[in-house]
Amino acid sequence: MTPRRLKIALLLTLTAVLLGLSIQQGFGHAWQSQYTYAFAPAANARPESVQKSVKPPVAAVPDVQETKPQALSKRIVEYHINVGLREDARYLDGVQAVTWTNPGKKTVSELYFHLYPNAFQSDKSTFMRESKGKLRSDKATSDSRGYMKLLTLETLEGESLLPRVHYVQPDDGNSDDYTLAKLKLPVPVPPGKSVTLKMSYEVKLPEVFARMGYSGNFVMAGQWFPKLAVYEPAGTRGRVSEGWNIHQYHGNSEFYSDFGIFSVNIYVPQGYTVAATGFQTKAAEQLNDGRLAYRFYADDVHDFAWSASPDFVYVEDTLSGVGIPGVRIKLYLDPAHESLQDRYMHAAKSALAKYAQWYGEYPYSTLSIIVPPKGANGAGGMEYPTLVTAFAAENDNPGYSLERTVVHEIGHQYWYGMVASNEFEEAWLDEGFTSYAEDKVMESEYGVIPNLPLEASYMTDPAPLKQPSWAYDSHSHYAENVYMRAKLVLLGIENQVGPRTMQKIMKTYFQKYRFKHPSSGDFQRVVEQVTKQKWQEYFAQFVYDDQMADFSVETIEIRPFEQEGQQVYESTVFIKKNGGNNGSIPIFMQFKDGANVSKTWDASESHIQYKIVHTSPIDWVVIDPEHTNVLDNKHINNFMRAELPDQKRIRWNLGFANLIESLLGSLGW
């Protein structure tokens, strides 16, 4: 065998041995993955047939949007954009008028624009340096080069402002990064007043990578236009003084922008179908030059994305109910997944219905789901207002990953879309909340129960949740914390207060802060308001710090002696806390004669010692046998047998723990 094959063989052998030992002790279920059922089709999840057409006809009746009685958000920005996709599907030509209203109490003399496509301009950009050309399982190709070139930037009077534009790098000083531009205004904007600018630009699309680009004749336009940064008034997210929240495009970070109005005309080659944020205001028009014109409108959203392909299989159906005042759900499928349309639709309906029931109203009239073609997975698994992308049609028989992805991305409509957390600085408020909600839907609708002990075991390098996304060591480090550990932190709260109170917490938070850009501190205050308890210690340990809640059986000592002429045993058990507090901890002690004792420790001190006199010695001790402490990431030290000599027993447990951690590290998330 080669050394690599030998290592694999040893790893498999050790896995089998350890699995056998764990099953022998009654903990075999802790090794089952939450994805155990991922290869089984959702045969029992067949809804009624949905309406279908190969593509929306050019003369189709457009979406009908009832006028909202009042704005749901402050509508700080307003974009009017014309964008054309060139015949080769590699370039975009855009013209836009953007209006910004000063939400603060001070006069503002500069604007900042995010120019995200410039992340793909060279290997020297901050995004490419940090990501090394990889995001999730997606890798940049030699054709994954892109850029955004500002061609004109003018006032309404026609004064050119291009000479006033300077690229800035507030996070790392990288002079080769052009993803953030500063514009010094000729006339400052007083509080409550507005400024409107006209601009034109060219976008070179990369071969699909990191959420945007082309793949054959498929196009995903995400983060494709010059987008204003967020100006935060004092009090927003705990801010003491008002000012711009400005960051470059980083390898780990997603996005943060302000709510407003988008009116977008999209011009595409003949035969293309367009999916986009918002609703279509009129049927697609055939232009004299042969192109098709699609017109979309959206309000009370903070971004606008669209996708185009001549191959989309179009399917739509409607959903109405509690919190859903009539929504047109639109599928834009790759032909390879046409036969799976019922599963996509069922997942979308189930997710939207549950989120509306649990958290609050979905106020938009449309929800679009795009399934990219094989090879375009870099565009998959992403959220935008009223539009999400599933994973690409790589597999003609996907397991529950199909449903899970749709459920997850629709969850973002609440925490990313409406609550609109700052994903630059507090990504866990979106990703962690969405992961938590996703699990609830998967269990409720599909019976898929997450294996929380296994997920907790992946937390080999916990980090604070409230920190900039680029402060994490790698994308996997970022994902482990802001997705998985953040979800466990929410479940830790739920386990202490109960599911009903937790649902009230989540609903109260959503209702109070939708369209308001809240912070971690805002969420903590909601938890305290609903539970009428202080949660400062919990948040300090698990949100603002990097702690987990590990507990261990350190030693078991047995001393036989005679009592009233009878042989008895004094068993001394030493339990240690190795991390933060996560409520009371159950402890179970089993004696050799079959008797047992259960204890509950409040874990207020660093350790506790139990002395129990019984006619039989202790056989074994386990901490938290039902795994109620979801933040314990080292379950292997929860169990100890008493039959081995002390020195040998301690070595066995430590060696066993190190072996497991090494094994999990080599197979990690």
N, C-alpha and C positions, 0 to 999 in steps of 0.2 A: 504493500500500500504506500501511496505517497503520504507525506506528513499531513497534508490537508485531509485526505480520506481517513487516515488514522485518527485525527482529531475528531472528525465527524462521527466515526464509529464509537469512540470513547464517549462522546457527548450523548449519543443515542443510548448507549448502555447505561450511563449514569442516570439519564432521564428515566429509563425503565425501572432502575433500582429505586430511585427516589420516589417515583410514582407508586411503586409497590409498597414502600414503607409508609407513604402518606395514606394510602387506602387502608392499610392494616391498622392504622391508628384512627380511622374513621374520618379523615379529612380529605378524601380523594376528590370530592367535589370542588375543592379550592383550585384544582388544576384545570378545570374546564373553562374554555374560553367563551366569552360572550358571543363569539362568532361561530360557535359549534354548529349552528343551523344555517350558516351563510350559504351553504351549497344546496339547500333544499328550496325548490320553487314555492312560491306563495300560492299553492293550489287552493287553499281555503279562503283566499282573499280576492274572490272574483266578484266585482260589482256588476251592475247591469251594463249592457253594451252602451258605449258612448257614441256621440255623433262624430262622423269622420268625413273628411274630404282630403284628397291627395295634397292639395294646397288651397289656401283661401282664394277664391276667384277674384279677379281684378274688380269686378262689379259688386263685390259682397257689400252687404249693409255694414257700415262702420259700427264700432262700439258706441253704445249710448251711455253717457255719463250725466247723471242728474247733478244739477248745480248744488254744491254744498252750501248750507245756510251761512256758514262763516268759515274763515280760514282755521285750519287745525294747528298750523305752526305760524311762526312770525314772518315767514317768507322773506328772508334777508336778501336772497338773490333771485334774479329772473334772467333766464337764458332764452334767446331766440336764435336757433341754429339752423343753417342749411349745410348739409354734409353730403358729399358724393363719393361713392365707391367707384374707382376706376375699373375699366373693363378687365384688367388683369387681376383684380381683387387683391392688390398689394399696397395700394395707396388710398388715402382719404384726402379730400379737399374740403376744407371747412371755412365757413364764414359765420360769425356770430356777433350778436349784440348782447352784452351782459350788463345788467344793472345791479349795483350793490347799494344797500341802505345801511347806514351807520347805526348799529344797535346800541352803541355805548353812550357815554355822557361827555366824551372828549372829542375834539376835532381830530380827524384822521388824515394824514398827509401821504400815506402810501398804501398800496394794495400788494398782495402776494398771490401768485398763481402757481398751482401744481401742474407741471408738464411731465406727466408720468411716462409717456413713451420714450423720453430721453434716457430712461434707465437702461434701455437696450442699445444705446448709441455706441458703447464700447465696453471692453472688459474693465475699464477703469472707473466706471460709475460706482457709486456706493452700493447700489443694489447688486450689481454683478460681483463686486469685490466680496461682499458679505455672503451672498448665496453661492458663489463659485459656479454660477450657471445651472444651479439645481433648485427646484422647489417641489417638495413632496417627492413623488417618483418621476417628475417631469424634468427633462434635461434640455437645455438650449442646444440648438443645432448651429451649424455654420451659417444658416440663413436666418437665425433668430436675431437679426440686427434690425433696429428700428429707431425712429426719432420723431420729434415734433419740431417743425421749423415755423416760427412766427414770421409771417410775411408782411403783415401790416398791423398796426395798433394805433387807433386814432380816437380823438374826441368826436362828439357829434358835429362839431364845427369843422372837422377835417384836419385838425392839428395832429401831426405824427408824434407818437410817444415812444416809438421804438428806441431812439437814442437814450431814453430814460430807463430802459430795462437793464437790470443787472442780475446775474445769477448769484445766489447766495447758498451757503452751506453751513447752517447754524449748528448742525449736530456733530460733524466731524471735520469741517474745514477742507474737504476734498475738492480741490479746484477743478477736478475733471468730472464733477457731478453737476448736471444741468437740469435737475428735476424740480427745482424751486426758483421762481423768478420774482424779483422785487421791482415794483414800479413806483417811482416818485411822481405823485400827481401834480399837475400844474396848478390846480386849485384844490385845497384841502376840503374834506367833506365834514360839515358840522353834524352834531348829534341829530339823529332822526331824518337827515337829508340823504339824497341819493346821488350817485354818479353813474352814467352810462357810457360804455366804451364799445367801439367797433373793432373787430379784429378778424384777420384771415390767417390760415395756417395750412400747412401740409403735414400729413402724418404718413410715415413709412411704417407699415405693419411688419412686425417680425413673423417668421414662421412660428406658429402658435407656441407660446411659452408664457408661463406666469400670468395666466388669466386673459391674455389678449393675443390677437394675431390671426393668421390665415392657415388653413390646411387644405390644399387643393382649392376648390371653389367655395369652401366654408370660411366664413369670417366671424370672429367674435370681437366686437368693439367695446371693450371695457376700459375705463380710465383713458379715454381717447381724445378729450377736448381740454383746452386750457381751463382749469377749474380753480375758482377762488378758494383760498384758505379760510379758516374760521376765525372771526374776530369775536373774542369772548368778553362780554361785559363782566364787571366785578360781580362776584357771587357765583358765576358759572363754574361748576365743578370745584367749588371752594376757592376760586381765584380771588385774591385780595385786591388787585388792581387790574383794570381792563387791558386788553392787548391782543395781538395776533397769536394764535397757536400755530406755529410753523415748524415743519419738519421735512426733511428730504424723504425720498422713497428708499426704504430699507429692505434688506433681504427677508426679514420676518414680518415687517409691518404691513397692515392693510390700511384702512382709509378713515378719514374724518372730514366731513364737510357740512355746510349749512343748508337748511331747508329753503325751498323756494318753488318757483314755477319754471317748467321746461316746455317750450314749444319747438319741436324739432321736425324738420323736413329731411327725409332720407332718400337719396337718389341712387338707384342700383341698376345694373345691367338687366336687360330683358330676361324674364324667366326666373328672376330671384324672388324669394319670399323673405320678408323682414319680420322679425320679432323684436319688440322693444318695450322699454319701460312705459307705463301709462296706458292710455287707450288711443286707438286709431280714430281720428276725427272725421275722416272721409275715406271712401274707397280708393284703392291705389289707382293712380292715373298714368296712362300711357302718354309720354311726352313725344314731341316731334323728332327728337334725336334718337328715339328708340328706347330710352331708359324708362324705368318705372319710378313714380314718386309716391312715397309713403309719408303720411303726416300723423304725428303723434303729439299728445299733450299729457302732461302730468303736473299736479300741484301737490304741495306738502310732501315732497320727496327731496332727498339731498344728493341724488346722483341720477345719471341717465346712461343706460347701456343698451346696446342693440346687437343683433346677430342677423346674418343673411346667408342664404344658400339656395341654389336652384333645386336641391334635392329634398328639402324638408317634407315630411309627411305630416300634414296638419290635422289635428284632432281637437275638438273643443266640446265642452259641456258646461253646465251651469251648476252653481251651488248656492243655496240660501238657507238660512237658519238663524239660530241665536248668535248674534254678533257678526253675522255675514249677510249684509243687505243685498244679496244678488251679485255673485261674482262669476264672470266668465273665465273658466280655467282653460288655458290654451296649451296644447302640446305641440312642439315642433320637433318631430322625431327624425332621427336618422333612419333610412329605410331598413337597415339591419335590425332595428328594434320595433318595427311596425307591429309585429305580432304581440308585443308586450304592452301595447297601449293601455289595456285595462288595468294592468298593474301600476303603471305610472299615474293614471287618473285616480285609482283607488288610494294610492299613497298621498297624492296631493289633497284630495277631499278629506281624508282621515286627519291629516296633519292640520289643515286649516280649520276644520270643525273643532278639533280638540283645543287648539291654541285659542280660538275665539271663545270657547266655553270656559277655559281655565283662566285666561288673562284679560281678554277684552276684545272689542270690535276690530275687525279688519275693515278699514274705511274705504278701500279702493275697489274699483269695479272690475279689475282684471288681475289675473295671475298667470304668468307665462312660464313654461318649463321647456328648456332647450336640451336636446340630447345631441352632443357633438358626434361627428363621425369617428370611426376608428383612426387612431393616430393623432387625434386632437384633444387628448385628455388634459393637456395644459389649460384648456378653456373650461374644463369640467369642474363640478363641485364648488361652485361659487355663487354668491348672492349679490343681487342688486335690487333696488326698489321695484316691487311688483314683478320681478323677473329673476329666475334662478337657472343655473345649469346643473344638470345631472352629470354623472361620469360618462365618458365616451362609450360608444357601442362597440366595445372591444370583445365582449363575450355574448354569445347568443343565448346563454342560459345562466344569467347572473342569479346569485342567491339573494338573500335579504339585503345585500349591499345596495341593490337598486332602490328598495323602499327606504332604507336607512339614509341614503344620500338625499333623496327628495324630501324626506321628513326633516332632516337636519337643515337643509338650505331654506325651506319654507319657515322654519323656526327663526331664521335670521330676519324675516320680515318684521318680527316683533322687536328683537333686542338690538339688531344692527339698523333695521329700517326705521322703526318708529321711535324707540327709545334713543337710538342714535348715540351710542357710547363712543368715546374717543379711542379708536383702535390703535392709534399711535402709542398711547400712554397707559391705557387700561383695557387691553384686549380681552381680559378674562370676563369683563362685564357683558361681552357679546358671545365669545366662543364658549366660555364655561356655562353660561346661562342656556345657550342653544343646545349644548351637549346634554345638559340636565333635562331640558324639555324633550329632546329627541328620544332619550331613553324611556321617558314616560309614555310617549306615543307608541314606541315600538313594543312596549310591554302591554299596553292597553289594547292595541289593534292587532298585533301579530304574535303576542305571547312570547316575545324574545326578551329574556331577562338578562341583564348585564351581570358579568362575573366581577363584582366589585373587589373581592380580595385579590384577584389576579391583576386587575387594573391598578390597584394600590401598590402592588409589588413592582410595577414599572417605575415607581417614583424613586429612582436611585440617586437623583440629583435635584431635589426640590429647590425652588427659588421663589422669591416674593412674587405675588401676583400683580401688585400695583407697581409696575416699573415699565420703562419704555420697551417696546417689543424688540428692539435691537440690542438690549442689554443681555438677552439670553445668549448662551454660548453657541447655539446652532439652531437650525429649524426644528430638529427633533426635540431639543431642550425646550424651545418655545412651545411646541405642540404638547409635550408631556405636561407642562404646567398650566398653560392658559386654557387648554381643552380639558384634560383629564383631571389634573389636581384641582382645578377650579370647580369642576363638577363634584368632586368628592367633598370639597369644602361646603358646597351647598347642601349636599346630602348629609354632611355632619350636622348642619343646622336642623335639617328635617328630622333626623333621628332623635334630636333632643326635644323638639317642639311637637312632633307628630305631623303626618301628611296633611291634615286639614288646615292646621295653622300655617304650614309651609306654603300651601296653595294660596292662602290669604296674603301671606307676605309677598309672594311673586305677583299676585294680581294687584295688590296695593302699590307695589313699586312700579308696575307697568302703567297703571292708571294715573299715578301722580306725576310720572316723569316722561311720558311719551311726548315726543317732539321737543325735549328740553335738554338733552346732553348731560345726563347725571354722572356722578362720580361714585367711587367706592364708598366714600363717606356718606353719600346720600342713601345708598343701599343699606348701610349699617344703621342709619337713623330709622329707616322703615322697619328693619328687623326689630329694633328696640321699641318702636312705636306699637307694632302689632303684638309683640310678646310681653310688653311692659317689663322688660328685663334689660340689664346692661350687658352688652356683648363686646366691650372694649378689649378684654383679654383675648377672646376668640379671634377677633379680627387682627389684633396685634401679632398673634402667633402665626396665623395661617394665611392672612391676606397681605399684611405689610412685612411679614418675616417669612422665612423659608421652612418653618417647622412642619413635621408630621407628628402623629400621636402614637409613637411606638411604645409598647410595654413588653417586659420580658420576665420570665421566671428565671431568677438568677441562681438560686440554690434550693435544694431540699435536704434537710438533715433529719435523721431519724434516731431517736435515743430510746432504747428499750429500758424499762425498769419495772419493779414490782410495786403494786399498789393494793393493799389489803389482801395480800397473798395471791394476787392475780397478775399475770404478765400483761403489761400495757405498753403503749408506745407514744412518745411525745414527738410529733412530726412538726418541724419548723419550716415554713415556706417563706422565702424572701422574694417579693415582687418589686420591680423597679420601673419607674417612669423615665423614658429616654427622650421624650419630646414634649409637645404641648398638651394642654388639657382639652379633652373632647367629651365631656360628660362623665357619668359614672361608668365604671368598668366591671363587668361580671367576671367572677373567677370560680372555677369548678374544680373540686378536689375529689379524686376517686381513691377509695381504700381497697386493699387486697381482699377484704371479706365481702365486697360488693356494696358496702355503704358509701355514701357520698355526702359532701357538704358544699353548698353554694354560698358565695360571699359577693357582696357588691361594694366596691371601693370608690370613693368619691374622687380619688386621685388628686387631692389638694396638696399632698406632700410629694417629695421626690421618690419615696419608697414606702412600703408597708411590710410588716412581718406578721405572719399568722402562726400561732402555736396551738396545736390541737392534740389533746390526749384521747386515745381511742384504743380499743382492744386489738386493733389491727393497724399495721403501718400504712401510710399513704402509698399508693401504687403510682399514680401520675397526677399532674396538675396541668390545667389548660386555662389560659386567659382568653376571655371573649370567644367561647366556642361557637356562637352563632354569627360571628363576624359583624357585630353591630357597630364596632368602631371602624368606620370606613376609611379613616385616615391613618390606620396602622399599616405601614408599608413593609414590615418585617415579621410576617406571621410565623416564621420558622422558630422564633425565640419565644413564642407564646406557649409552647408545650415542653414538658420535661417529665421523664420517668425517674423514679426514685431508686430503682434496683441496682444501678451501676455505682461503683465507688465514686466518691465526690470528684476526684481529679479526672478520672476517665470520663465521667458524665459531662463535666464542664467542657472538656476538650471535644467530646462528641458533638455537643450542641453548637459550639463555636465553629467547628469544622463543617458541620452540616449547614449552618447558616451561610458561611463563606462560599461553600460549594454551590448552594442554591443561587446566591447573589451573582456568582460568576456565570452560572448557567443562564440566568435570566438576562444578564448583561450581554452575553453573546447572541441571544435570540431576541434582543429588546425591541421596543416600540419603534 
